[in-house]
Amino acid sequence: MTELFSDKNKSGLTRDLIEALFPMFEEASAGAIAVDRQARITWINSSYSHLLGLGDPSRVIGKPVRQVIPQTRMPEVVETGKPLLLDIMEHNQQQLVVTRLPYYDDEGAIVGAVAFVLYDDLQPLTPLVSKYRRLHQDLAAARKALAKKARGTRYSLGDFVGASPAALEVKRRARLAAGREMPVLLLGETGTGKEVLAQAIHTVSARADKPFVGVNVAAIPDNLLEAEFFGVAPGAYTGADRRTREGKFQLANGGTLFLDEVGDMPLPLQAKLLRALQEGEIEPLGSNKVVPVDVRVIAATSRNLEMMIADGDFRSDLYYRLNVLEIPIPPLRDRLADLGVLCEALLEDICDGLELRGEITDAGVSALGSYDWPGNIRELRNVLERALTMGEDTGLLDADAIFKVLPRNGSRPALLMTAQPVRPLSQTLAEAEAQAIEEALVASRGNRTRAAKLLGISRSVLYEKLARLF
């Protein structure tokens, strides 16, 4: 057998053990290498040398291993004495599955390390990787199901998808809200992701390990809202349960109470809610006892509360109590630059668990940008689901697939062919240029380099034009 170590390294593994192990590892692996205490190569077999494109193995003997294989972790094994039994190393666009083991002298001191290439191609590991992915998907599904039962959260701040300036501002305010105990008021149209953001704030707050309880005020009849919020004492009314029924405040005690569509709350209940928030205590329906509660309230509405206050439909004192930190969530039509990343995230979620990989072309994203999205992200998900259902099994959505399912009555109206006042040519050209830049950014999913290529201008010129526009 080829000599593995020089005569100076006789204090390493016993020769009998080396000679017993190495033929087996060499035969089962795609390459093998050994280094000394200074991580210099003491031996490398010809198959590994050929795999790395080194030529004659003797040319690299004595060289530092990182000089020959920059991505190796052999020095780490020599330094720590801890084996790396399974690792993926990239070398010259190759992905090698390797194992690395330290070896010691008779006194237990580390004198070097050996490594074997188990696979020079990841293809044999495909069944294992696929099984891991399936297990990961099953675990994610189980967590979502558990969250529904245990009054936990399913969403984090990463689930509020978007990189446009408007989306980033929403995330900035959400992080600010998470670090404080103040009430938060989320303002936005239906389908913009208010509950996703509320759960995300709770998830990164100090109350993350406590309950998150959500209640949609608009979905509960007015005569049941008080019982739903504050609970019911035994025998409070005819037919009432003999046991105490806890309300949402009690269920959320210590955690977060999310009041969705708070603008639909009737005036009498608004006064009771205000008192509960101010005093930190509630009085269950039919009871004379007050119950202390500690909840952080996040409210959301799609209605204009200031206009409701002016009309006498919403209490101003409750509004100021809820609106300590206001987070306006922009509608989808005002953040069309996020369409690309939103589609990717939604398609991944839609296809989760299905034997289908949904993708959308740049032309498909541009087609989506021609619509006003009154239903916002909820409507976008619906359109993508219908496009996948009505499309071919490939899962690739192009402009034609989108236009087949895109509602026509909500598209941006075409300009009417009526007499228009004459405007200066410079203004008309500036507006046309701004529109062209916007369309290019949408088509390139916000990638400014690609947008510049689509427009036929350099990236520096595009940056100058964007600076003038914004």
C-alpha positions as CSV (number, residue, x, y, z in Angstrom):
1,M,0.0,0.0,0.0
2,T,1.1,3.6,-0.6
3,E,2.8,5.1,2.4
4,L,0.4,7.5,4.0
5,F,2.6,9.5,6.4
6,S,6.3,10.3,6.6
7,D,8.7,8.6,9.0
8,K,8.3,11.7,11.3
9,N,4.7,10.8,11.9
10,K,5.1,7.3,13.3
11,S,3.3,8.3,16.5
12,G,0.0,8.5,14.6
13,L,-2.6,5.7,14.1
14,T,-1.0,2.2,14.2
15,R,0.1,0.9,10.9
16,D,-2.1,-2.2,11.3
17,L,-5.2,-0.1,11.8
18,I,-4.3,2.2,8.9
19,E,-3.7,-0.7,6.6
20,A,-7.0,-2.3,7.7
21,L,-9.1,0.8,7.2
22,F,-7.7,2.5,4.2
23,P,-8.2,-0.1,1.5
24,M,-11.9,-0.3,2.5
25,F,-12.4,3.4,2.5
26,E,-10.5,3.9,-0.7
27,E,-12.6,1.3,-2.5
28,A,-15.8,2.8,-1.3
29,S,-14.9,6.4,-1.8
30,A,-14.2,8.7,-4.8
31,G,-11.0,10.0,-3.2
32,A,-8.9,10.2,0.0
33,I,-6.4,12.7,1.5
34,A,-4.4,13.0,4.7
35,V,-2.8,16.1,6.4
36,D,-0.4,16.6,9.3
37,R,-0.7,18.8,12.4
38,Q,0.0,21.9,10.4
39,A,-2.8,21.0,7.9
40,R,-0.2,20.2,5.2
41,I,-0.9,17.5,2.7
42,T,1.0,14.3,3.6
43,W,-0.8,12.0,1.1
44,I,-3.5,12.0,-1.5
45,N,-4.5,9.2,-3.8
46,S,-4.6,9.4,-7.5
47,S,-8.4,9.3,-7.9
48,Y,-8.8,12.3,-5.6
49,S,-6.0,14.1,-7.4
50,H,-7.7,13.4,-10.8
51,L,-11.1,14.5,-9.4
52,L,-9.6,17.8,-8.3
53,G,-7.7,18.3,-11.6
54,L,-4.3,18.3,-9.8
55,G,-2.4,16.0,-12.1
56,D,0.5,14.1,-10.4
57,P,-0.3,13.7,-6.7
58,S,3.3,14.1,-5.7
59,R,3.2,17.8,-6.8
60,V,1.0,18.8,-3.9
61,I,2.7,16.8,-1.1
62,G,3.8,19.2,1.7
63,K,1.6,22.1,0.6
64,P,-1.0,23.6,2.9
65,V,-4.3,21.9,2.1
66,R,-6.2,25.2,1.8
67,Q,-3.8,26.3,-0.9
68,V,-4.8,23.3,-3.0
69,I,-8.5,22.9,-1.9
70,P,-9.7,26.4,-0.7
71,Q,-13.1,25.3,0.6
72,T,-11.8,22.4,2.7
73,R,-12.4,22.3,6.5
74,M,-9.5,20.0,7.3
75,P,-7.7,22.7,9.3
76,E,-10.8,23.0,11.4
77,V,-10.8,19.3,12.1
78,V,-7.0,19.4,13.0
79,E,-7.5,22.4,15.3
80,T,-10.6,21.2,17.2
81,G,-10.2,17.4,17.1
82,K,-13.9,17.1,16.2
83,P,-14.8,14.9,13.2
84,L,-17.1,16.2,10.4
85,L,-18.8,13.0,9.4
86,L,-20.9,14.4,6.6
87,D,-20.4,17.6,4.8
88,I,-21.0,19.0,1.3
89,M,-17.9,20.8,-0.1
90,E,-17.9,22.8,-3.4
91,H,-14.8,22.8,-5.5
92,N,-14.7,24.1,-9.1
93,Q,-18.5,24.0,-9.4
94,Q,-18.5,20.4,-8.1
95,Q,-20.4,19.4,-5.0
96,L,-18.6,16.7,-3.1
97,V,-20.0,14.8,-0.1
98,V,-17.0,14.2,2.3
99,T,-16.2,12.9,5.7
100,R,-13.2,14.1,7.8
101,L,-11.6,12.4,10.8
102,P,-8.8,13.5,13.1
103,Y,-6.1,11.0,14.2
104,Y,-3.9,11.0,17.4
105,D,-0.6,9.8,18.7
106,D,-0.2,7.4,21.7
107,E,-0.4,10.3,24.1
108,G,-3.7,11.5,22.7
109,A,-2.4,14.5,20.9
110,I,-3.8,15.4,17.5
111,V,-1.2,14.9,14.8
112,G,-3.3,15.2,11.6
113,A,-6.6,14.3,9.9
114,V,-7.8,12.2,7.0
115,A,-10.8,12.7,4.6
116,F,-12.7,10.6,2.2
117,V,-15.0,11.7,-0.7
118,L,-18.1,9.6,-0.2
119,Y,-19.9,11.0,-3.3
120,D,-18.6,13.1,-6.2
121,D,-22.2,13.7,-7.3
122,L,-25.3,14.6,-5.2
123,Q,-27.6,12.5,-7.5
124,P,-27.3,9.3,-5.2
125,L,-28.6,11.5,-2.3
126,T,-31.7,12.6,-4.2
127,P,-34.0,10.1,-2.5
128,L,-32.7,11.2,0.9
129,V,-33.1,14.9,0.1
130,S,-36.6,14.3,-1.2
131,K,-37.5,12.4,1.9
132,Y,-36.1,15.3,4.1
133,R,-38.2,17.8,2.1
134,R,-41.3,15.7,2.5
135,L,-40.7,15.5,6.2
136,H,-40.1,19.2,6.4
137,Q,-43.3,19.9,4.6
138,D,-45.2,17.5,6.9
139,L,-43.7,19.3,9.9
140,A,-44.7,22.7,8.6
141,A,-48.3,21.5,7.9
142,A,-48.4,20.0,11.4
143,R,-47.2,23.2,13.0
144,K,-49.9,25.2,11.1
145,A,-52.6,22.7,12.3
146,L,-51.3,22.9,15.9
147,A,-51.3,26.7,15.8
148,K,-55.0,26.7,14.8
149,K,-55.8,24.5,17.8
150,A,-53.5,26.1,20.4
151,R,-54.3,29.8,19.7
152,G,-50.8,30.4,18.4
153,T,-49.6,32.2,15.4
154,R,-48.9,30.9,11.9
155,Y,-47.2,33.9,10.4
156,S,-44.0,35.8,11.0
157,L,-42.7,39.0,9.6
158,G,-41.2,37.2,6.7
159,D,-44.7,36.2,5.6
160,F,-45.5,39.8,4.9
161,V,-43.9,39.6,1.5
162,G,-42.5,42.7,-0.3
163,A,-39.4,44.8,-0.9
164,S,-41.0,48.0,-2.2
165,P,-40.4,51.2,-0.2
166,A,-44.1,51.0,1.0
167,A,-43.7,47.4,2.2
168,L,-40.4,48.1,3.9
169,E,-42.0,51.0,5.8
170,V,-44.8,48.7,7.0
171,K,-42.2,46.1,8.3
172,R,-40.2,48.9,10.0
173,R,-43.2,50.0,11.9
174,A,-44.2,46.5,12.7
175,R,-40.7,45.8,14.3
176,L,-41.1,49.1,16.2
177,A,-44.5,47.9,17.5
178,A,-43.1,44.5,18.5
179,G,-40.6,46.1,20.8
180,R,-43.2,48.1,22.7
181,E,-46.3,47.3,24.6
182,M,-48.4,50.1,23.0
183,P,-51.7,49.4,21.2
184,V,-51.4,49.2,17.4
185,L,-54.0,50.2,14.8
186,L,-53.7,48.6,11.4
187,L,-55.3,50.5,8.6
188,G,-55.9,48.9,5.2
189,E,-58.3,47.6,2.6
190,T,-59.7,44.1,2.8
191,G,-57.2,41.5,1.7
192,T,-54.0,43.6,2.3
193,G,-52.7,41.3,5.1
194,K,-53.7,42.9,8.3
195,E,-54.0,39.6,10.3
196,V,-50.7,38.4,8.9
197,L,-49.1,41.6,10.2
198,A,-50.8,41.3,13.6
199,Q,-49.6,37.8,14.0
200,A,-46.1,38.8,12.9
201,I,-46.0,41.6,15.5
202,H,-47.0,39.1,18.2
203,T,-44.5,36.5,17.1
204,V,-41.5,38.8,17.6
205,S,-42.8,40.6,20.7
206,A,-42.1,39.8,24.4
207,R,-45.5,38.1,24.5
208,A,-44.7,35.5,21.7
209,D,-45.0,32.5,24.1
210,K,-48.5,33.7,25.3
211,P,-51.8,33.3,23.5
212,F,-52.7,35.2,20.3
213,V,-56.5,35.5,20.1
214,G,-58.2,37.0,17.1
215,V,-61.8,38.0,16.8
216,N,-63.6,39.4,13.8
217,V,-66.0,42.0,15.1
218,A,-68.0,42.1,11.8
219,A,-68.6,38.4,11.9
220,I,-70.4,38.3,15.3
221,P,-74.0,39.5,15.8
222,D,-74.2,42.6,18.0
223,N,-76.2,41.0,20.7
224,L,-73.5,38.3,21.2
225,L,-70.4,40.6,21.1
226,E,-70.4,41.5,24.8
227,A,-70.5,37.8,25.8
228,E,-67.8,37.0,23.2
229,F,-65.5,39.7,24.6
230,F,-66.0,39.5,28.3
231,G,-67.4,36.0,29.0
232,V,-70.6,34.9,30.7
233,A,-71.2,34.1,34.4
234,P,-73.1,30.9,35.3
235,G,-76.9,31.4,34.9
236,A,-76.5,34.9,33.4
237,Y,-79.6,34.3,31.3
238,T,-82.1,31.6,30.6
239,G,-80.4,28.7,29.0
240,A,-76.9,29.8,30.0
241,D,-74.4,27.2,30.9
242,R,-73.9,26.6,34.6
243,R,-70.2,26.9,34.2
244,T,-68.3,30.2,33.6
245,R,-67.7,30.8,29.9
246,E,-64.5,32.7,29.3
247,G,-64.4,35.6,26.9
248,K,-61.7,36.6,24.4
249,F,-60.1,38.9,27.0
250,Q,-59.6,36.1,29.4
251,L,-58.4,33.7,26.7
252,A,-55.8,36.2,25.6
253,N,-54.7,37.1,29.1
254,G,-50.9,37.7,29.1
255,G,-50.9,37.7,25.3
256,T,-52.3,39.6,22.4
257,L,-55.9,40.3,21.5
258,F,-56.5,41.1,17.8
259,L,-59.7,43.0,17.0
260,D,-60.3,42.7,13.3
261,E,-62.8,45.2,11.7
262,V,-63.0,47.1,14.9
263,G,-64.9,49.9,13.0
264,D,-67.9,47.6,12.9
265,M,-68.2,47.6,16.7
266,P,-71.5,49.0,18.0
267,L,-71.3,52.2,20.2
268,P,-72.5,50.6,23.5
269,L,-69.8,48.0,23.3
270,Q,-67.2,50.6,22.4
271,A,-67.7,52.2,25.9
272,K,-67.2,48.9,27.6
273,L,-64.1,48.1,25.6
274,L,-62.6,51.5,26.4
275,R,-63.1,50.9,30.1
276,A,-61.5,47.4,29.9
277,L,-58.5,48.9,28.1
278,Q,-58.1,51.8,30.6
279,E,-58.7,49.8,33.8
280,G,-57.1,46.5,32.8
281,E,-60.2,44.6,34.1
282,I,-63.4,43.2,32.7
283,E,-66.8,42.2,34.2
284,P,-68.3,39.0,32.7
285,L,-71.9,39.2,31.5
286,G,-74.2,38.5,34.5
287,S,-71.5,38.8,37.1
288,N,-70.8,41.4,39.8
289,K,-67.1,40.5,40.0
290,V,-64.3,42.2,38.1
291,V,-61.6,40.1,36.6
292,P,-58.1,41.6,36.0
293,V,-56.7,41.0,32.6
294,D,-53.4,41.8,30.9
295,V,-53.7,42.0,27.1
296,R,-51.9,43.8,24.4
297,V,-54.5,45.0,21.8
298,I,-53.9,45.1,18.1
299,A,-56.9,46.5,16.2
300,A,-57.5,46.6,12.5
301,T,-60.1,48.1,10.2
302,S,-60.8,48.8,6.5
303,R,-63.0,51.8,7.4
304,N,-62.2,55.4,7.8
305,L,-62.4,55.8,11.6
306,E,-61.9,59.6,11.5
307,M,-64.9,60.0,9.2
308,M,-66.9,57.7,11.5
309,I,-66.0,59.9,14.5
310,A,-67.2,62.9,12.6
311,D,-70.5,61.1,11.9
312,G,-70.9,60.0,15.5
313,D,-70.4,56.3,14.7
314,F,-67.1,55.7,16.5
315,R,-66.0,57.1,19.9
316,S,-63.0,59.5,19.6
317,D,-61.7,58.4,23.1
318,L,-61.6,54.8,22.0
319,Y,-59.9,55.8,18.7
320,Y,-57.1,57.6,20.6
321,R,-56.8,54.7,22.9
322,L,-56.3,52.2,20.0
323,N,-54.3,54.5,17.7
324,V,-51.1,54.9,19.7
325,L,-49.1,53.4,16.8
326,E,-50.7,53.5,13.4
327,I,-49.5,51.3,10.6
328,P,-51.2,52.0,7.2
329,I,-51.0,49.0,4.9
330,P,-50.9,50.1,1.3
331,P,-53.2,48.4,-1.3
332,L,-51.7,46.1,-3.8
333,R,-52.2,48.6,-6.7
334,D,-49.8,51.0,-4.8
335,R,-47.1,48.4,-4.6
336,L,-47.1,46.7,-8.0
337,A,-43.3,46.4,-7.8
338,D,-43.9,43.6,-5.3
339,L,-46.0,41.5,-7.7
340,G,-43.2,39.3,-8.7
341,V,-42.1,38.2,-5.2
342,L,-45.7,38.0,-4.0
343,C,-46.5,35.6,-6.9
344,E,-43.5,33.4,-6.0
345,A,-44.5,33.2,-2.4
346,L,-48.2,32.6,-3.1
347,L,-47.5,29.9,-5.8
348,E,-45.1,28.1,-3.4
349,D,-47.8,28.1,-0.7
350,I,-50.5,27.0,-3.2
351,C,-48.5,24.2,-4.6
352,D,-47.3,23.0,-1.2
353,G,-48.2,19.3,-0.9
354,L,-49.2,19.1,-4.6
355,E,-47.2,17.3,-7.3
356,L,-46.9,20.6,-9.1
357,R,-44.4,23.5,-9.2
358,G,-46.1,26.7,-10.0
359,E,-44.1,29.4,-11.8
360,I,-45.0,32.7,-13.5
361,T,-43.3,34.4,-16.4
362,D,-42.3,38.1,-16.6
363,A,-45.1,38.6,-19.1
364,G,-47.5,37.0,-16.6
365,V,-46.4,39.4,-13.9
366,S,-46.8,42.3,-16.3
367,A,-50.4,41.1,-17.1
368,L,-51.2,41.1,-13.4
369,G,-49.9,44.7,-13.2
370,S,-52.7,45.8,-15.6
371,Y,-55.3,45.2,-13.0
372,D,-56.4,47.4,-10.1
373,W,-56.8,44.6,-7.4
374,P,-59.8,45.8,-5.4
375,G,-59.4,42.5,-3.4
376,N,-55.7,43.0,-2.9
377,I,-53.5,40.0,-2.0
378,R,-56.4,37.8,-1.2
379,E,-57.7,38.4,-4.7
380,L,-54.2,37.8,-6.2
381,R,-54.1,34.4,-4.6
382,N,-57.5,33.6,-6.0
383,V,-56.4,34.6,-9.5
384,L,-53.3,32.5,-9.3
385,E,-55.2,29.4,-8.0
386,R,-57.7,29.7,-10.8
387,A,-55.0,30.2,-13.4
388,L,-53.2,27.0,-12.2
389,T,-56.5,25.1,-12.1
390,M,-57.5,26.1,-15.7
391,G,-54.0,25.9,-17.1
392,E,-51.9,22.9,-18.3
393,D,-50.1,20.5,-15.9
394,T,-46.8,22.3,-16.5
395,G,-47.7,24.9,-13.8
396,L,-46.1,27.7,-15.9
397,L,-48.3,30.8,-16.0
398,D,-47.8,33.2,-18.9
399,A,-49.7,36.3,-19.9
400,D,-52.4,34.3,-21.7
401,A,-53.0,32.1,-18.7
402,I,-53.4,35.2,-16.5
403,F,-55.7,37.1,-18.9
404,K,-58.0,34.1,-19.1
405,V,-58.9,34.4,-15.4
406,L,-58.3,38.1,-14.7
407,P,-61.5,40.0,-14.1
408,R,-62.2,42.4,-16.9
409,N,-64.4,44.9,-15.0
410,G,-61.6,45.9,-12.7
411,S,-58.9,46.6,-15.2
412,R,-57.6,50.1,-15.5
413,P,-59.9,52.1,-17.8
414,A,-58.7,53.1,-21.2
415,L,-58.4,56.7,-22.1
416,L,-61.6,58.0,-23.6
417,M,-61.3,59.4,-27.1
418,T,-62.6,62.9,-26.2
419,A,-61.1,66.3,-26.6
420,Q,-58.4,66.8,-24.0
421,P,-56.7,70.1,-23.1
422,V,-53.3,70.5,-24.8
423,R,-50.4,70.1,-22.4
424,P,-46.8,71.1,-22.9
425,L,-44.8,68.5,-24.8
426,S,-42.2,68.3,-22.0
427,Q,-44.9,67.3,-19.5
428,T,-46.3,64.6,-21.9
429,L,-42.9,63.2,-22.5
430,A,-42.0,63.2,-18.8
431,E,-45.2,61.3,-17.9
432,A,-44.6,58.8,-20.8
433,E,-41.1,58.2,-19.5
434,A,-42.2,57.7,-16.0
435,Q,-44.8,55.2,-17.1
436,A,-42.3,53.3,-19.2
437,I,-39.9,53.1,-16.2
438,E,-42.7,51.8,-14.0
439,E,-43.7,49.1,-16.5
440,A,-40.0,48.1,-16.9
441,L,-39.6,47.8,-13.1
442,V,-42.8,45.7,-12.9
443,A,-41.7,43.4,-15.8
444,S,-38.2,43.0,-14.2
445,R,-39.7,42.4,-10.7
446,G,-37.9,45.4,-9.3
447,N,-34.4,44.5,-10.8
448,R,-33.1,47.8,-11.9
449,T,-30.3,46.3,-14.1
450,R,-32.8,44.2,-16.1
451,A,-35.2,47.2,-16.2
452,A,-32.4,49.3,-17.7
453,K,-31.8,46.7,-20.4
454,L,-35.5,46.5,-21.2
455,L,-35.6,50.3,-21.6
456,G,-32.4,50.3,-23.7
457,I,-30.5,52.6,-21.4
458,S,-27.6,52.2,-19.1
459,R,-28.1,51.5,-15.4
460,S,-26.6,54.9,-14.4
461,V,-29.0,56.7,-16.7
462,L,-31.9,54.8,-15.1
463,Y,-30.7,55.8,-11.6
464,E,-30.6,59.4,-12.6
465,K,-34.1,59.3,-14.0
466,L,-35.4,57.5,-10.9
467,A,-33.8,60.2,-8.7
468,R,-35.6,62.9,-10.6
469,L,-38.9,61.0,-10.4
470,F,-38.8,60.2,-6.8
